[in-house]
């Protein structure tokens, strides 16, 4: 060995193990899906599941809007509006708010000759009217379940066979088109539905907060 020169000795087994480790890491990197692919796959799965059930459809703002647009064409959008009002009502805590909202929902959707009366039997309407003095968060649960069942068994099967659903689903597979489609549906609504951020649709009921 000449003066001033040196050589680093690496045992063969160390060099081999290091090489194998890098080779393994590169292989895993190639095989692992990229983050954007994971996000796109999740979005695709969510969109493809929109027609699996009414529950899945109503879990999205655009699903709510599309379904209401269909119900409106069948002159029964009050069913969804009532269901959404009940969803909002269940999360109220203050007694005075519960009393106010309960009266508003009853007057708009339940009492005889109400402007947007939903299809409930006499017994259910009577039970609700008796609870209006001191309504709790579960005041409308029985009625809400019945209207949900009506939509699930009657309106929803027709919706997923309709042209409105096909247009909604086609737009769901195109993210930008999906947003435009949802925006168009919102603009088409009559103004009694408002969606902001991730909150559910809220209703303009006939009472003041």
VENBELJO-V639227 format. One record per pair of residues at least 24 apart in sequence whose ideal C-beta (glycine too) atoms are under 6 Angstrom apart, sorted by the first residue. I is the first residue (numbers start at 0). J is the second residue. Records with the same first field share a line. If there is no record, write none. Layout:
I->J / J
This chain:
46->171 / 172
50->159
53->151 / 155
60->194
61->181
63->200
64->184 / 185
65->167 / 184
68->184
69->158 / 163
77->115 / 117
78->117 / 146 / 150
80->202
81->108 / 117 / 146
82->143 / 146 / 147
83->200
84->202
85->139 / 143
89->136
97->134
99->206
101->131 / 134 / 138
103->204 / 205 / 206
107->204 / 205
117->146
